[in-house]
Amino acid sequence: GVGRVTKLVLLKRYESVRLVEADAEFSRRSKMYLGRKRSGRCTFTCARLEELSQKIISEWGAPVDLVWLQWTLQYLTDSDAVDT
């Protein structure tokens, strides 16, 4: 899940990570899995991806170096993926 990718890949390459998860329970589990030190380098946002507009993302501040989408594209139609 998102916690494993964050712990084993993303935090080894980036100073901080913003995790966006639609399910608050999954977000809580990710925090527990990461532990206090690693989760301290993360910002957790509970939202559905379609709720995130460019305006909201720009309000986060720093430029985004990487966007990691996991278990997402399977829910989009081909035309939605291309339009995005």
N, C-alpha and C positions, 0 to 999 in steps of 0.2 A: 504494500500500500504506500500511500504518500509518506508515512513516517519512515519506512525502510529506505525509500529513494532519497529522502532528505538526509537521513543519517549516514547512509553508506556512499552516497554520490555527491549530492549538492553541497552539503556543509564542508566537504573536503575541498571544494573548489571555489566556494563563495563565502564571503564574510557573513552575509545574512540571507535569509530566505523568507519569503512571504508565502504561507500556505493558505490556499483558498479551498474551503471544503463546504459543501452544502449541508452536510449532516454534522450537527454540533457534537454528537457522540463520537464520530470518527475523529473530529478535531481534538477532543479530549483524550482519546486513546493515543493519538499521535504525540501529544505533549507528554503523556506518561512514558511512551516508548522511547522518546528522545531523551528524557531525563531533564533535570533542572538546568544544567549547563548548556546543553545543545538547544533546548527549547528557548532559552534566553536569547539566542541568536536568531530566533524566528518570530515573525509576526503572524498571528492566526486570524483569518477573516472568515466568518461564517456567511457565505453567500453562494447563490447559484451562479454559474459562469455567465448565463445570459443577463444577469443583473449588473455585471461589471461593464460599465461603459468606459470609453477612453477618458472621459472627464474624471471618473472615480479613480482610475489608475493613475492619472496625472497628479491627483491630490495626494497620492502616497509619497510624493517627493522625488527621491533619487531616480535616475534613469534605470530601466530594467535591462539587465544584461542577458537574461535567459528566461524563456517561458517554457515550462515543462507541463505538458498536458498528458494526463494519465486517465485512461478509461473515459475518454471524452468523445473522440471522433466517431466512435461506433454509434453514437446517438444522433449524429448530424446526417442530414441528407447530403448527397454529393454537391448539390447546388449551394446549400448553406455553407459547406466547408470551403468551396471555391469563393463565394461572396465574402467570407470573412477574411 
